[in-house]
Amino acid sequence: MLSLRRDAKIVKIKKNALNVKLKVRYSKYLVILVVSDMDKAEKLKQSLPPGQQSPLPSDEDKLGCSLMPQWNCKCS
């Protein structure tokens, strides 16, 4: 669902105590999806391309990144 478009470059997953934010950078737009249900967030994470998924970050690691081979990661 999130990365169906070919111009998707970066998917960032941010997790806090209340919700999970999935930020998808397309060439023209930044789409932010805020999900408060952790089960739905897990399903969305699994909808990312296979083999390129990143686990939901833990509490001490607030930023995760899922990359396709042509994507550029901006994570630190």
N, CA, C, O and CB atoms as a CASP TS submission, in Angstrom:
PFRMAT TS
TARGET T0000
AUTHOR 0000-0000-0000
METHOD Language model
MODEL 1
PARENT N/A
ATOM      1  N   MET     1       0.816  -1.178   0.000  1.00  0.00           N
ATOM      2  CA  MET     1       0.000   0.000   0.000  1.00  0.00           C
ATOM      3  C   MET     1       0.867   1.251   0.000  1.00  0.00           C
ATOM      4  O   MET     1       0.645   2.157  -0.803  1.00  0.00           O
ATOM      5  CB  MET     1      -0.932  -0.007   1.189  1.00  0.00           C
ATOM      6  N   LEU     2       1.847   1.309   0.889  1.00  0.00           N
ATOM      7  CA  LEU     2       2.647   2.512   1.014  1.00  0.00           C
ATOM      8  C   LEU     2       3.654   2.674  -0.113  1.00  0.00           C
ATOM      9  O   LEU     2       3.862   3.785  -0.599  1.00  0.00           O
ATOM     10  CB  LEU     2       3.359   2.509   2.325  1.00  0.00           C
ATOM     11  N   SER     3       4.273   1.596  -0.529  1.00  0.00           N
ATOM     12  CA  SER     3       5.366   1.716  -1.491  1.00  0.00           C
ATOM     13  C   SER     3       4.983   1.169  -2.861  1.00  0.00           C
ATOM     14  O   SER     3       5.837   0.641  -3.573  1.00  0.00           O
ATOM     15  CB  SER     3       6.597   0.991  -0.975  1.00  0.00           C
ATOM     16  N   LEU     4       3.720   1.286  -3.239  1.00  0.00           N
ATOM     17  CA  LEU     4       3.312   0.796  -4.545  1.00  0.00           C
ATOM     18  C   LEU     4       3.816   1.691  -5.668  1.00  0.00           C
ATOM     19  O   LEU     4       4.104   1.210  -6.764  1.00  0.00           O
ATOM     20  CB  LEU     4       1.806   0.684  -4.611  1.00  0.00           C
ATOM     21  N   ARG     5       3.925   2.976  -5.406  1.00  0.00           N
ATOM     22  CA  ARG     5       4.388   3.876  -6.448  1.00  0.00           C
ATOM     23  C   ARG     5       5.884   3.695  -6.665  1.00  0.00           C
ATOM     24  O   ARG     5       6.629   3.409  -5.728  1.00  0.00           O
ATOM     25  CB  ARG     5       4.066   5.335  -6.088  1.00  0.00           C
ATOM     26  N   ARG     6       6.306   3.863  -7.893  1.00  0.00           N
ATOM     27  CA  ARG     6       7.714   3.636  -8.224  1.00  0.00           C
ATOM     28  C   ARG     6       8.605   4.778  -7.757  1.00  0.00           C
ATOM     29  O   ARG     6       9.815   4.600  -7.617  1.00  0.00           O
ATOM     30  CB  ARG     6       7.874   3.445  -9.720  1.00  0.00           C
ATOM     31  N   ASP     7       8.020   5.955  -7.515  1.00  0.00           N
ATOM     32  CA  ASP     7       8.849   7.084  -7.111  1.00  0.00           C
ATOM     33  C   ASP     7       9.041   7.166  -5.599  1.00  0.00           C
ATOM     34  O   ASP     7       9.557   8.168  -5.103  1.00  0.00           O
ATOM     35  CB  ASP     7       8.240   8.365  -7.612  1.00  0.00           C
ATOM     36  N   ALA     8       8.636   6.133  -4.853  1.00  0.00           N
ATOM     37  CA  ALA     8       8.879   6.103  -3.406  1.00  0.00           C
ATOM     38  C   ALA     8      10.376   5.941  -3.162  1.00  0.00           C
ATOM     39  O   ALA     8      11.013   5.062  -3.744  1.00  0.00           O
ATOM     40  CB  ALA     8       8.075   4.947  -2.719  1.00  0.00           C
ATOM     41  N   LYS     9      10.935   6.791  -2.301  1.00  0.00           N
ATOM     42  CA  LYS     9      12.370   6.764  -2.081  1.00  0.00           C
ATOM     43  C   LYS     9      12.742   6.280  -0.693  1.00  0.00           C
ATOM     44  O   LYS     9      13.650   5.461  -0.549  1.00  0.00           O
ATOM     45  CB  LYS     9      12.942   8.123  -2.308  1.00  0.00           C
ATOM     46  N   ILE    10      12.063   6.767   0.325  1.00  0.00           N
ATOM     47  CA  ILE    10      12.437   6.461   1.701  1.00  0.00           C
ATOM     48  C   ILE    10      11.186   6.141   2.504  1.00  0.00           C
ATOM     49  O   ILE    10      10.156   6.799   2.353  1.00  0.00           O
ATOM     50  CB  ILE    10      13.212   7.639   2.342  1.00  0.00           C
ATOM     51  N   VAL    11      11.277   5.139   3.346  1.00  0.00           N
ATOM     52  CA  VAL    11      10.229   4.848   4.322  1.00  0.00           C
ATOM     53  C   VAL    11      10.877   4.921   5.692  1.00  0.00           C
ATOM     54  O   VAL    11      11.800   4.162   5.987  1.00  0.00           O
ATOM     55  CB  VAL    11       9.557   3.438   4.069  1.00  0.00           C
ATOM     56  N   LYS    12      10.399   5.830   6.530  1.00  0.00           N
ATOM     57  CA  LYS    12      10.886   5.946   7.899  1.00  0.00           C
ATOM     58  C   LYS    12       9.772   5.500   8.828  1.00  0.00           C
ATOM     59  O   LYS    12       8.612   5.864   8.637  1.00  0.00           O
ATOM     60  CB  LYS    12      11.347   7.406   8.227  1.00  0.00           C
ATOM     61  N   ILE    13      10.121   4.722   9.820  1.00  0.00           N
ATOM     62  CA  ILE    13       9.161   4.229  10.801  1.00  0.00           C
ATOM     63  C   ILE    13       9.567   4.790  12.151  1.00  0.00           C
ATOM     64  O   ILE    13      10.663   4.524  12.644  1.00  0.00           O
ATOM     65  CB  ILE    13       9.105   2.657  10.826  1.00  0.00           C
ATOM     66  N   LYS    14       8.670   5.573  12.747  1.00  0.00           N
ATOM     67  CA  LYS    14       8.927   6.143  14.073  1.00  0.00           C
ATOM     68  C   LYS    14       7.872   5.622  15.028  1.00  0.00           C
ATOM     69  O   LYS    14       6.682   5.618  14.713  1.00  0.00           O
ATOM     70  CB  LYS    14       8.925   7.708  14.037  1.00  0.00           C
ATOM     71  N   LYS    15       8.310   5.189  16.180  1.00  0.00           N
ATOM     72  CA  LYS    15       7.405   4.606  17.166  1.00  0.00           C
ATOM     73  C   LYS    15       7.516   5.372  18.476  1.00  0.00           C
ATOM     74  O   LYS    15       8.619   5.673  18.933  1.00  0.00           O
ATOM     75  CB  LYS    15       7.716   3.105  17.385  1.00  0.00           C
ATOM     76  N   ASN    16       6.365   5.691  19.085  1.00  0.00           N
ATOM     77  CA  ASN    16       6.356   6.222  20.438  1.00  0.00           C
ATOM     78  C   ASN    16       5.354   5.424  21.256  1.00  0.00           C
ATOM     79  O   ASN    16       4.854   4.403  20.783  1.00  0.00           O
ATOM     80  CB  ASN    16       6.010   7.742  20.451  1.00  0.00           C
ATOM     81  N   ALA    17       5.056   5.858  22.448  1.00  0.00           N
ATOM     82  CA  ALA    17       4.196   5.072  23.342  1.00  0.00           C
ATOM     83  C   ALA    17       2.759   4.977  22.844  1.00  0.00           C
ATOM     84  O   ALA    17       2.072   3.998  23.139  1.00  0.00           O
ATOM     85  CB  ALA    17       4.207   5.675  24.730  1.00  0.00           C
ATOM     86  N   LEU    18       2.294   5.968  22.098  1.00  0.00           N
ATOM     87  CA  LEU    18       0.890   6.005  21.691  1.00  0.00           C
ATOM     88  C   LEU    18       0.635   5.521  20.275  1.00  0.00           C
ATOM     89  O   LEU    18      -0.422   4.952  20.005  1.00  0.00           O
ATOM     90  CB  LEU    18       0.376   7.385  21.825  1.00  0.00           C
ATOM     91  N   ASN    19       1.585   5.735  19.358  1.00  0.00           N
ATOM     92  CA  ASN    19       1.315   5.397  17.965  1.00  0.00           C
ATOM     93  C   ASN    19       2.601   5.118  17.197  1.00  0.00           C
ATOM     94  O   ASN    19       3.708   5.250  17.719  1.00  0.00           O
ATOM     95  CB  ASN    19       0.541   6.521  17.293  1.00  0.00           C
ATOM     96  N   VAL    20       2.415   4.729  15.938  1.00  0.00           N
ATOM     97  CA  VAL    20       3.521   4.483  15.013  1.00  0.00           C
ATOM     98  C   VAL    20       3.303   5.382  13.809  1.00  0.00           C
ATOM     99  O   VAL    20       2.200   5.442  13.266  1.00  0.00           O
ATOM    100  CB  VAL    20       3.611   2.964  14.590  1.00  0.00           C
ATOM    101  N   LYS    21       4.358   6.086  13.388  1.00  0.00           N
ATOM    102  CA  LYS    21       4.278   6.944  12.212  1.00  0.00           C
ATOM    103  C   LYS    21       5.096   6.315  11.098  1.00  0.00           C
ATOM    104  O   LYS    21       6.261   5.967  11.291  1.00  0.00           O
ATOM    105  CB  LYS    21       4.778   8.384  12.525  1.00  0.00           C
ATOM    106  N   LEU    22       4.480   6.170   9.936  1.00  0.00           N
ATOM    107  CA  LEU    22       5.180   5.694   8.747  1.00  0.00           C
ATOM    108  C   LEU    22       5.268   6.876   7.790  1.00  0.00           C
ATOM    109  O   LEU    22       4.248   7.393   7.333  1.00  0.00           O
ATOM    110  CB  LEU    22       4.445   4.455   8.083  1.00  0.00           C
ATOM    111  N   LYS    23       6.483   7.297   7.494  1.00  0.00           N
ATOM    112  CA  LYS    23       6.697   8.442   6.620  1.00  0.00           C
ATOM    113  C   LYS    23       7.269   7.930   5.305  1.00  0.00           C
ATOM    114  O   LYS    23       8.348   7.339   5.278  1.00  0.00           O
ATOM    115  CB  LYS    23       7.648   9.497   7.279  1.00  0.00           C
ATOM    116  N   VAL    24       6.543   8.158   4.220  1.00  0.00           N
ATOM    117  CA  VAL    24       6.968   7.708   2.893  1.00  0.00           C
ATOM    118  C   VAL    24       7.271   8.941   2.059  1.00  0.00           C
ATOM    119  O   VAL    24       6.406   9.797   1.875  1.00  0.00           O
ATOM    120  CB  VAL    24       5.874   6.813   2.206  1.00  0.00           C
ATOM    121  N   ARG    25       8.494   9.036   1.553  1.00  0.00           N
ATOM    122  CA  ARG    25       8.904  10.156   0.720  1.00  0.00           C
ATOM    123  C   ARG    25       8.781   9.755  -0.738  1.00  0.00           C
ATOM    124  O   ARG    25       9.485   8.864  -1.212  1.00  0.00           O
ATOM    125  CB  ARG    25      10.351  10.602   1.051  1.00  0.00           C
ATOM    126  N   TYR    26       7.878  10.423  -1.442  1.00  0.00           N
ATOM    127  CA  TYR    26       7.768  10.284  -2.885  1.00  0.00           C
ATOM    128  C   TYR    26       8.515  11.443  -3.513  1.00  0.00           C
ATOM    129  O   TYR    26       8.982  12.330  -2.800  1.00  0.00           O
ATOM    130  CB  TYR    26       6.277  10.247  -3.352  1.00  0.00           C
ATOM    131  N   SER    27       8.638  11.457  -4.825  1.00  0.00           N
ATOM    132  CA  SER    27       9.406  12.512  -5.467  1.00  0.00           C
ATOM    133  C   SER    27       8.783  13.887  -5.242  1.00  0.00           C
ATOM    134  O   SER    27       9.501  14.885  -5.181  1.00  0.00           O
ATOM    135  CB  SER    27       9.525  12.237  -6.952  1.00  0.00           C
ATOM    136  N   LYS    28       7.463  13.952  -5.117  1.00  0.00           N
ATOM    137  CA  LYS    28       6.797  15.240  -4.956  1.00  0.00           C
ATOM    138  C   LYS    28       6.195  15.434  -3.568  1.00  0.00           C
ATOM    139  O   LYS    28       6.088  16.569  -3.105  1.00  0.00           O
ATOM    140  CB  LYS    28       5.721  15.383  -5.992  1.00  0.00           C
ATOM    141  N   TYR    29       5.803  14.367  -2.900  1.00  0.00           N
ATOM    142  CA  TYR    29       5.066  14.466  -1.648  1.00  0.00           C
ATOM    143  C   TYR    29       5.744  13.678  -0.534  1.00  0.00           C
ATOM    144  O   TYR    29       6.493  12.734  -0.783  1.00  0.00           O
ATOM    145  CB  TYR    29       3.641  13.976  -1.838  1.00  0.00           C
ATOM    146  N   LEU    30       5.464  14.087   0.698  1.00  0.00           N
ATOM    147  CA  LEU    30       5.793  13.307   1.886  1.00  0.00           C
ATOM    148  C   LEU    30       4.466  12.874   2.488  1.00  0.00           C
ATOM    149  O   LEU    30       3.661  13.716   2.888  1.00  0.00           O
ATOM    150  CB  LEU    30       6.671  14.133   2.922  1.00  0.00           C
ATOM    151  N   VAL    31       4.232  11.573   2.557  1.00  0.00           N
ATOM    152  CA  VAL    31       2.991  11.033   3.099  1.00  0.00           C
ATOM    153  C   VAL    31       3.290  10.490   4.489  1.00  0.00           C
ATOM    154  O   VAL    31       4.177   9.654   4.660  1.00  0.00           O
ATOM    155  CB  VAL    31       2.390   9.920   2.169  1.00  0.00           C
ATOM    156  N   ILE    32       2.543  10.972   5.484  1.00  0.00           N
ATOM    157  CA  ILE    32       2.715  10.522   6.861  1.00  0.00           C
ATOM    158  C   ILE    32       1.445   9.807   7.284  1.00  0.00           C
ATOM    159  O   ILE    32       0.357  10.381   7.263  1.00  0.00           O
ATOM    160  CB  ILE    32       3.037  11.716   7.819  1.00  0.00           C
ATOM    161  N   LEU    33       1.596   8.560   7.664  1.00  0.00           N
ATOM    162  CA  LEU    33       0.474   7.757   8.131  1.00  0.00           C
ATOM    163  C   LEU    33       0.690   7.480   9.612  1.00  0.00           C
ATOM    164  O   LEU    33       1.686   6.870  10.001  1.00  0.00           O
ATOM    165  CB  LEU    33       0.338   6.422   7.313  1.00  0.00           C
ATOM    166  N   VAL    34      -0.255   7.935  10.439  1.00  0.00           N
ATOM    167  CA  VAL    34      -0.170   7.741  11.885  1.00  0.00           C
ATOM    168  C   VAL    34      -1.144   6.639  12.258  1.00  0.00           C
ATOM    169  O   VAL    34      -2.343   6.746  12.005  1.00  0.00           O
ATOM    170  CB  VAL    34      -0.483   9.066  12.668  1.00  0.00           C
ATOM    171  N   VAL    35      -0.619   5.573  12.865  1.00  0.00           N
ATOM    172  CA  VAL    35      -1.425   4.416  13.241  1.00  0.00           C
ATOM    173  C   VAL    35      -1.314   4.238  14.751  1.00  0.00           C
ATOM    174  O   VAL    35      -0.213   4.131  15.290  1.00  0.00           O
ATOM    175  CB  VAL    35      -0.964   3.122  12.480  1.00  0.00           C
ATOM    176  N   SER    36      -2.464   4.207  15.432  1.00  0.00           N
ATOM    177  CA  SER    36      -2.437   4.027  16.885  1.00  0.00           C
ATOM    178  C   SER    36      -2.568   2.560  17.287  1.00  0.00           C
ATOM    179  O   SER    36      -2.318   2.217  18.443  1.00  0.00           O
ATOM    180  CB  SER    36      -3.550   4.835  17.531  1.00  0.00           C
ATOM    181  N   ASP    37      -2.952   1.696  16.360  1.00  0.00           N
ATOM    182  CA  ASP    37      -3.083   0.262  16.640  1.00  0.00           C
ATOM    183  C   ASP    37      -1.790  -0.438  16.218  1.00  0.00           C
ATOM    184  O   ASP    37      -1.425  -0.412  15.042  1.00  0.00           O
ATOM    185  CB  ASP    37      -4.323  -0.353  15.893  1.00  0.00           C
ATOM    186  N   MET    38      -1.103  -1.056  17.165  1.00  0.00           N
ATOM    187  CA  MET    38       0.186  -1.689  16.885  1.00  0.00           C
ATOM    188  C   MET    38       0.048  -2.886  15.945  1.00  0.00           C
ATOM    189  O   MET    38       0.970  -3.171  15.181  1.00  0.00           O
ATOM    190  CB  MET    38       0.842  -2.130  18.183  1.00  0.00           C
ATOM    191  N   ASP    39      -1.076  -3.587  15.986  1.00  0.00           N
ATOM    192  CA  ASP    39      -1.284  -4.714  15.068  1.00  0.00           C
ATOM    193  C   ASP    39      -1.390  -4.228  13.628  1.00  0.00           C
ATOM    194  O   ASP    39      -0.834  -4.845  12.719  1.00  0.00           O
ATOM    195  CB  ASP    39      -2.550  -5.499  15.453  1.00  0.00           C
ATOM    196  N   LYS    40      -2.104  -3.120  13.417  1.00  0.00           N
ATOM    197  CA  LYS    40      -2.209  -2.563  12.068  1.00  0.00           C
ATOM    198  C   LYS    40      -0.861  -2.042  11.590  1.00  0.00           C
ATOM    199  O   LYS    40      -0.531  -2.161  10.410  1.00  0.00           O
ATOM    200  CB  LYS    40      -3.252  -1.440  12.030  1.00  0.00           C
ATOM    201  N   ALA    41      -0.086  -1.468  12.493  1.00  0.00           N
ATOM    202  CA  ALA    41       1.247  -0.989  12.128  1.00  0.00           C
ATOM    203  C   ALA    41       2.133  -2.151  11.696  1.00  0.00           C
ATOM    204  O   ALA    41       2.913  -2.022  10.753  1.00  0.00           O
ATOM    205  CB  ALA    41       1.892  -0.235  13.304  1.00  0.00           C
ATOM    206  N   GLU    42       2.016  -3.275  12.377  1.00  0.00           N
ATOM    207  CA  GLU    42       2.791  -4.463  12.002  1.00  0.00           C
ATOM    208  C   GLU    42       2.380  -4.966  10.620  1.00  0.00           C
ATOM    209  O   GLU    42       3.234  -5.382   9.837  1.00  0.00           O
ATOM    210  CB  GLU    42       2.607  -5.581  13.048  1.00  0.00           C
ATOM    211  N   LYS    43       1.086  -4.933  10.313  1.00  0.00           N
ATOM    212  CA  LYS    43       0.614  -5.358   8.991  1.00  0.00           C
ATOM    213  C   LYS    43       1.122  -4.422   7.904  1.00  0.00           C
ATOM    214  O   LYS    43       1.496  -4.873   6.821  1.00  0.00           O
ATOM    215  CB  LYS    43      -0.920  -5.414   8.959  1.00  0.00           C
ATOM    216  N   LEU    44       1.139  -3.120   8.183  1.00  0.00           N
ATOM    217  CA  LEU    44       1.668  -2.166   7.211  1.00  0.00           C
ATOM    218  C   LEU    44       3.161  -2.377   7.001  1.00  0.00           C
ATOM    219  O   LEU    44       3.654  -2.275   5.877  1.00  0.00           O
ATOM    220  CB  LEU    44       1.397  -0.730   7.668  1.00  0.00           C
ATOM    221  N   LYS    45       3.874  -2.667   8.071  1.00  0.00           N
ATOM    222  CA  LYS    45       5.312  -2.930   7.955  1.00  0.00           C
ATOM    223  C   LYS    45       5.558  -4.157   7.088  1.00  0.00           C
ATOM    224  O   LYS    45       6.510  -4.195   6.308  1.00  0.00           O
ATOM    225  CB  LYS    45       5.946  -3.125   9.348  1.00  0.00           C
ATOM    226  N   GLN    46       4.687  -5.170   7.231  1.00  0.00           N
ATOM    227  CA  GLN    46       4.837  -6.380   6.435  1.00  0.00           C
ATOM    228  C   GLN    46       4.451  -6.160   4.980  1.00  0.00           C
ATOM    229  O   GLN    46       4.833  -6.953   4.119  1.00  0.00           O
ATOM    230  CB  GLN    46       4.003  -7.492   7.023  1.00  0.00           C
ATOM    231  N   SER    47       3.697  -5.095   4.683  1.00  0.00           N
ATOM    232  CA  SER    47       3.320  -4.822   3.300  1.00  0.00           C
ATOM    233  C   SER    47       4.464  -4.189   2.508  1.00  0.00           C
ATOM    234  O   SER    47       4.370  -4.051   1.289  1.00  0.00           O
ATOM    235  CB  SER    47       2.102  -3.915   3.263  1.00  0.00           C
ATOM    236  N   LEU    48       5.541  -3.803   3.193  1.00  0.00           N
ATOM    237  CA  LEU    48       6.719  -3.280   2.504  1.00  0.00           C
ATOM    238  C   LEU    48       7.371  -4.411   1.717  1.00  0.00           C
ATOM    239  O   LEU    48       7.115  -5.579   2.010  1.00  0.00           O
ATOM    240  CB  LEU    48       7.729  -2.651   3.513  1.00  0.00           C
ATOM    241  N   PRO    49       8.194  -4.105   0.740  1.00  0.00           N
ATOM    242  CA  PRO    49       8.796  -5.146  -0.093  1.00  0.00           C
ATOM    243  C   PRO    49       9.517  -6.203   0.730  1.00  0.00           C
ATOM    244  O   PRO    49      10.229  -5.864   1.675  1.00  0.00           O
ATOM    245  CB  PRO    49       9.761  -4.526  -1.078  1.00  0.00           C
ATOM    246  N   PRO    50       9.344  -7.497   0.386  1.00  0.00           N
ATOM    247  CA  PRO    50       9.978  -8.566   1.164  1.00  0.00           C
ATOM    248  C   PRO    50      11.500  -8.497   1.081  1.00  0.00           C
ATOM    249  O   PRO    50      12.073  -8.148   0.049  1.00  0.00           O
ATOM    250  CB  PRO    50       9.495  -9.932   0.677  1.00  0.00           C
ATOM    251  N   GLY    51      12.129  -8.836   2.187  1.00  0.00           N
ATOM    252  CA  GLY    51      13.581  -8.795   2.251  1.00  0.00           C
ATOM    253  C   GLY    51      14.136  -7.416   2.519  1.00  0.00           C
ATOM    254  O   GLY    51      15.322  -7.283   2.820  1.00  0.00           O
ATOM    255  N   GLN    52      13.328  -6.402   2.420  1.00  0.00           N
ATOM    256  CA  GLN    52      13.778  -5.037   2.640  1.00  0.00           C
ATOM    257  C   GLN    52      13.093  -4.416   3.848  1.00  0.00           C
ATOM    258  O   GLN    52      13.195  -3.208   4.060  1.00  0.00           O
ATOM    259  CB  GLN    52      13.523  -4.194   1.405  1.00  0.00           C
ATOM    260  N   GLN    53      12.398  -5.220   4.639  1.00  0.00           N
ATOM    261  CA  GLN    53      11.663  -4.699   5.776  1.00  0.00           C
ATOM    262  C   GLN    53      12.608  -4.453   6.934  1.00  0.00           C
ATOM    263  O   GLN    53      13.611  -5.147   7.099  1.00  0.00           O
ATOM    264  CB  GLN    53      10.546  -5.657   6.187  1.00  0.00           C
ATOM    265  N   SER    54      12.272  -3.463   7.725  1.00  0.00           N
ATOM    266  CA  SER    54      13.014  -3.241   8.959  1.00  0.00           C
ATOM    267  C   SER    54      12.077  -3.498  10.118  1.00  0.00           C
ATOM    268  O   SER    54      10.878  -3.240  10.008  1.00  0.00           O
ATOM    269  CB  SER    54      13.607  -1.799   9.023  1.00  0.00           C
ATOM    270  N   PRO    55      12.588  -3.995  11.215  1.00  0.00           N
ATOM    271  CA  PRO    55      11.711  -4.211  12.368  1.00  0.00           C
ATOM    272  C   PRO    55      11.263  -2.883  12.946  1.00  0.00           C
ATOM    273  O   PRO    55      11.923  -1.861  12.757  1.00  0.00           O
ATOM    274  CB  PRO    55      12.418  -5.046  13.445  1.00  0.00           C
ATOM    275  N   LEU    56      10.149  -2.898  13.646  1.00  0.00           N
ATOM    276  CA  LEU    56       9.739  -1.684  14.335  1.00  0.00           C
ATOM    277  C   LEU    56      10.809  -1.346  15.356  1.00  0.00           C
ATOM    278  O   LEU    56      11.266  -2.223  16.088  1.00  0.00           O
ATOM    279  CB  LEU    56       8.340  -1.851  15.012  1.00  0.00           C
ATOM    280  N   PRO    57      11.210  -0.092  15.414  1.00  0.00           N
ATOM    281  CA  PRO    57      12.293   0.258  16.328  1.00  0.00           C
ATOM    282  C   PRO    57      11.885   0.072  17.774  1.00  0.00           C
ATOM    283  O   PRO    57      10.714   0.225  18.123  1.00  0.00           O
ATOM    284  CB  PRO    57      12.736   1.687  16.098  1.00  0.00           C
ATOM    285  N   SER    58      12.852  -0.257  18.612  1.00  0.00           N
ATOM    286  CA  SER    58      12.583  -0.407  20.036  1.00  0.00           C
ATOM    287  C   SER    58      12.513   0.974  20.679  1.00  0.00           C
ATOM    288  O   SER    58      12.679   1.986  19.999  1.00  0.00           O
ATOM    289  CB  SER    58      13.671  -1.280  20.720  1.00  0.00           C
ATOM    290  N   ASP    59      12.269   1.018  21.975  1.00  0.00           N
ATOM    291  CA  ASP    59      12.137   2.300  22.657  1.00  0.00           C
ATOM    292  C   ASP    59      13.433   3.104  22.624  1.00  0.00           C
ATOM    293  O   ASP    59      13.397   4.330  22.524  1.00  0.00           O
ATOM    294  CB  ASP    59      11.706   2.082  24.093  1.00  0.00           C
ATOM    295  N   GLU    60      14.577   2.425  22.707  1.00  0.00           N
ATOM    296  CA  GLU    60      15.831   3.168  22.679  1.00  0.00           C
ATOM    297  C   GLU    60      16.260   3.529  21.255  1.00  0.00           C
ATOM    298  O   GLU    60      17.071   4.438  21.076  1.00  0.00           O
ATOM    299  CB  GLU    60      16.921   2.362  23.355  1.00  0.00           C
ATOM    300  N   ASP    61      15.739   2.845  20.250  1.00  0.00           N
ATOM    301  CA  ASP    61      16.041   3.142  18.851  1.00  0.00           C
ATOM    302  C   ASP    61      14.754   3.654  18.214  1.00  0.00           C
ATOM    303  O   ASP    61      13.906   2.857  17.814  1.00  0.00           O
ATOM    304  CB  ASP    61      16.600   1.874  18.088  1.00  0.00           C
ATOM    305  N   LYS    62      14.598   4.962  18.116  1.00  0.00           N
ATOM    306  CA  LYS    62      13.330   5.556  17.694  1.00  0.00           C
ATOM    307  C   LYS    62      13.164   5.616  16.181  1.00  0.00           C
ATOM    308  O   LYS    62      12.065   5.910  15.711  1.00  0.00           O
ATOM    309  CB  LYS    62      13.209   6.939  18.260  1.00  0.00           C
ATOM    310  N   LEU    63      14.198   5.351  15.406  1.00  0.00           N
ATOM    311  CA  LEU    63      14.096   5.524  13.961  1.00  0.00           C
ATOM    312  C   LEU    63      14.505   4.245  13.257  1.00  0.00           C
ATOM    313  O   LEU    63      15.568   3.690  13.533  1.00  0.00           O
ATOM    314  CB  LEU    63      14.964   6.698  13.486  1.00  0.00           C
ATOM    315  N   GLY    64      13.662   3.777  12.345  1.00  0.00           N
ATOM    316  CA  GLY    64      13.985   2.616  11.533  1.00  0.00           C
ATOM    317  C   GLY    64      13.879   3.002  10.072  1.00  0.00           C
ATOM    318  O   GLY    64      13.290   4.032   9.744  1.00  0.00           O
ATOM    319  N   CYS    65      14.429   2.207   9.212  1.00  0.00           N
ATOM    320  CA  CYS    65      14.404   2.547   7.805  1.00  0.00           C
ATOM    321  C   CYS    65      14.233   1.281   6.992  1.00  0.00           C
ATOM    322  O   CYS    65      14.887   0.273   7.260  1.00  0.00           O
ATOM    323  CB  CYS    65      15.682   3.297   7.393  1.00  0.00           C
ATOM    324  N   SER    66      13.372   1.326   6.015  1.00  0.00           N
ATOM    325  CA  SER    66      13.196   0.195   5.124  1.00  0.00           C
ATOM    326  C   SER    66      13.564   0.665   3.727  1.00  0.00           C
ATOM    327  O   SER    66      13.038   1.669   3.246  1.00  0.00           O
ATOM    328  CB  SER    66      11.732  -0.367   5.178  1.00  0.00           C
ATOM    329  N   LEU    67      14.454  -0.049   3.085  1.00  0.00           N
ATOM    330  CA  LEU    67      15.001   0.423   1.824  1.00  0.00           C
ATOM    331  C   LEU    67      14.783  -0.568   0.703  1.00  0.00           C
ATOM    332  O   LEU    67      14.881  -1.780   0.895  1.00  0.00           O
ATOM    333  CB  LEU    67      16.467   0.708   1.970  1.00  0.00           C
ATOM    334  N   MET    68      14.488  -0.044  -0.457  1.00  0.00           N
ATOM    335  CA  MET    68      14.562  -0.832  -1.673  1.00  0.00           C
ATOM    336  C   MET    68      15.961  -0.573  -2.223  1.00  0.00           C
ATOM    337  O   MET    68      16.590   0.409  -1.828  1.00  0.00           O
ATOM    338  CB  MET    68      13.413  -0.451  -2.719  1.00  0.00           C
ATOM    339  N   PRO    69      16.467  -1.412  -3.116  1.00  0.00           N
ATOM    340  CA  PRO    69      17.848  -1.230  -3.580  1.00  0.00           C
ATOM    341  C   PRO    69      18.131   0.157  -4.154  1.00  0.00           C
ATOM    342  O   PRO    69      19.243   0.664  -4.004  1.00  0.00           O
ATOM    343  CB  PRO    69      18.166  -2.261  -4.619  1.00  0.00           C
ATOM    344  N   GLN    70      17.156   0.776  -4.802  1.00  0.00           N
ATOM    345  CA  GLN    70      17.409   2.071  -5.420  1.00  0.00           C
ATOM    346  C   GLN    70      17.162   3.234  -4.462  1.00  0.00           C
ATOM    347  O   GLN    70      17.407   4.384  -4.826  1.00  0.00           O
ATOM    348  CB  GLN    70      16.546   2.231  -6.646  1.00  0.00           C
ATOM    349  N   TRP    71      16.686   2.963  -3.254  1.00  0.00           N
ATOM    350  CA  TRP    71      16.379   4.031  -2.304  1.00  0.00           C
ATOM    351  C   TRP    71      17.648   4.483  -1.592  1.00  0.00           C
ATOM    352  O   TRP    71      18.598   3.713  -1.448  1.00  0.00           O
ATOM    353  CB  TRP    71      15.325   3.564  -1.279  1.00  0.00           C
ATOM    354  N   ASN    72      17.655   5.718  -1.156  1.00  0.00           N
ATOM    355  CA  ASN    72      18.778   6.266  -0.404  1.00  0.00           C
ATOM    356  C   ASN    72      18.360   6.422   1.050  1.00  0.00           C
ATOM    357  O   ASN    72      17.355   7.073   1.338  1.00  0.00           O
ATOM    358  CB  ASN    72      19.247   7.626  -0.998  1.00  0.00           C
ATOM    359  N   CYS    73      19.110   5.841   1.957  1.00  0.00           N
ATOM    360  CA  CYS    73      18.775   5.907   3.377  1.00  0.00           C
ATOM    361  C   CYS    73      19.343   7.183   3.975  1.00  0.00           C
ATOM    362  O   CYS    73      20.515   7.502   3.775  1.00  0.00           O
ATOM    363  CB  CYS    73      19.311   4.670   4.130  1.00  0.00           C
ATOM    364  N   LYS    74      18.522   7.903   4.701  1.00  0.00           N
ATOM    365  CA  LYS    74      18.951   9.120   5.377  1.00  0.00           C
ATOM    366  C   LYS    74      19.037   8.903   6.885  1.00  0.00           C
ATOM    367  O   LYS    74      19.011   9.866   7.651  1.00  0.00           O
ATOM    368  CB  LYS    74      17.994  10.271   5.060  1.00  0.00           C
ATOM    369  N   CYS    75      19.139   7.653   7.313  1.00  0.00           N
ATOM    370  CA  CYS    75      19.185   7.342   8.749  1.00  0.00           C
ATOM    371  C   CYS    75      20.579   7.580   9.299  1.00  0.00           C
ATOM    372  O   CYS    75      21.577   7.522   8.580  1.00  0.00           O
ATOM    373  CB  CYS    75      18.757   5.885   9.007  1.00  0.00           C
ATOM    374  N   SER    76      20.614   7.848  10.583  1.00  0.00           N
ATOM    375  CA  SER    76      21.919   8.014  11.231  1.00  0.00           C
ATOM    376  C   SER    76      22.217   6.809  12.089  1.00  0.00           C
ATOM    377  O   SER    76      23.270   6.748  12.723  1.00  0.00           O
ATOM    378  CB  SER    76      21.961   9.300  12.080  1.00  0.00           C
TER
END
